[in-house]
């Protein structure tokens, strides 16, 4: 009796995924990752202060 079609080893899928990720890594950096690396490491506190003032103004104290 022959094997069922779903009784195949899964090794082919893992090899295919590994090769795909290897090719993607070698292709270069994704533009989103590049923009994250380009942004400044420290941000000013002006934006954070505005958020906190608005939170207090809305009545949220915690």
C-alpha positions as CSV (number, residue, x, y, z in Angstrom):
1,X,0.0,0.0,0.0
2,X,1.4,3.4,-0.9
3,X,1.7,6.4,1.4
4,X,-0.9,9.0,1.6
5,X,0.0,12.3,-0.1
6,X,0.2,14.1,3.2
7,X,2.6,11.6,4.6
8,X,5.6,13.3,3.1
9,X,8.6,14.5,5.1
10,X,8.7,18.2,6.0
11,X,12.4,18.7,5.3
12,X,11.7,20.4,1.9
13,X,9.8,23.2,3.6
14,X,12.5,24.0,6.1
15,X,15.2,24.0,3.4
16,X,13.1,26.3,1.2
17,X,12.4,28.7,4.1
18,X,16.1,28.8,5.1
19,X,17.2,29.5,1.5
20,X,14.6,32.3,1.2
21,X,15.7,34.0,4.4
22,X,19.3,33.7,3.3
23,X,18.6,35.3,0.0
24,X,16.7,38.1,1.7
25,X,19.5,38.8,4.1
26,X,22.0,38.9,1.3
27,X,19.8,41.2,-0.8
28,X,20.3,44.1,1.6
29,X,18.6,46.1,4.3
30,X,14.9,46.7,4.2
31,X,14.0,50.5,3.8
32,X,12.1,50.5,7.0
33,X,15.1,49.2,8.9
34,X,17.3,51.8,7.3
35,X,14.9,54.7,8.4
36,X,15.0,53.3,11.9
37,X,18.8,53.4,11.9
38,X,18.8,57.0,10.5
39,X,16.6,58.5,13.2
40,X,18.3,60.3,16.1
41,X,19.1,58.3,19.2
42,X,17.8,60.8,21.7
43,X,14.6,62.7,21.3
44,X,13.7,66.0,22.9
45,X,11.3,66.1,25.8
46,X,9.0,68.7,24.2
47,X,6.8,66.1,22.6
48,X,6.6,64.0,25.8
49,X,5.7,67.1,27.8
50,X,2.9,68.0,25.5
51,X,1.5,64.5,25.8
52,X,1.6,64.6,29.6
53,X,0.0,68.1,29.7
54,X,-2.8,66.9,27.4
55,X,-3.3,63.8,29.6
56,X,-3.7,66.0,32.7
57,X,-6.0,68.3,30.9
58,X,-8.3,65.4,30.0
59,X,-8.5,64.5,33.7
60,X,-6.3,61.4,33.6
61,X,-3.9,61.7,36.6
62,X,-2.5,58.1,36.6
